[in-house]
């Protein structure tokens, strides 16, 4: 069966071809340098000293060594020495040197040329090593920066495999987790080789059917644990030197550290989510047990009284029925708050926006609040000539109702509640103030969270949903809810809504 060359094999073959062509080009260049220098210098043979001419050939050796390496430098030294001896050392155009001094000059020129070529080639090799290390350091820095930006193990693995493909021309790269060593069917390496890689804690390779390629196994290890092995196929030339292997092992260490970081971050997030869910569940149960059990107990008690004493005076019956209605209304309000909050949190509420005069919304809300306000005085202040506002009137009524209810519940019965509406720049400010105990000195924003109350233990009924509902309604209208302490005691909540540009309605005269 004919062998099918892969893209990686083609890359290796192409690289070798380029290397051969570059080597041939170097030898040709060295030959041309020597011959061109000889042709230019031959007319001056009677003027120039042999030492000066020898320096020109040494210069050719240096130039070729810097550009093409050790082999070309040695060739230039030997070839230049022969040409120097043939053309410039008497007898001219002959290698039969009769005088010792001329023979010594030719030998010295050859030795100097070889030494200079050797030193130049070493400098070039050292320069290439430094450049390669700088490139590796830059690649490692970029890779580490990319890993730092990842937030999940999947993202770390995807970034790492892409880096191996880009920098090592790796093929079929994949992660073999610690639990997959014996269970996973791996076409590149067997379980024994994978286990050996993990136990030795170092990079292992084995040859493939293609001589130019090897299978590499890179362990992902940290000081405390291991995160499996990355297995891939790569050209053997990519792992020829110790420096290349150390670079790849450093890459493996960076991947392991990133995987460990994301693993612990995911564990911490999972624990935090479980803790938050447990806290929310306990809070809901606590609120249900407090805010549902109290009115339900009153309902049962009132119903029992009416059943056991059917002949109560009308006034007593009316009072009991009125209390029964109030407790049922309390439960109804609590359930409504829960349902409203669930809809707002899920994003399932579609706003029915329309341009509305804010005075109408305020009037409807004040009529609704009478059932709980009783004889409480609500001071109202509305700036004249307020423009219409684009709102969902039902939701804004709900928000305003919650703010007024909150002020009534948490302030003394003989103190007024103040409602002020005014324009502030391009916003409509709806302010509800009271003369209660005021806001906590720290973390006022926490009051706008679910099931949050100013005092954890309070005789005032409520589940801590009202302000959270108002905040969500405000944000749904691209507005905001803020709060501040009032001078002289109490608190003030501000519902800010964007005014926008109301449409102009013009009346046309009928002809």
Order of alpha helices (4+ residues) and beta strands (2+ residues): alpha-alpha-alpha-alpha-alpha-beta-alpha-beta-beta-beta-alpha-alpha-alpha-beta-alpha-beta-beta-alpha-beta-beta-alpha-beta-beta
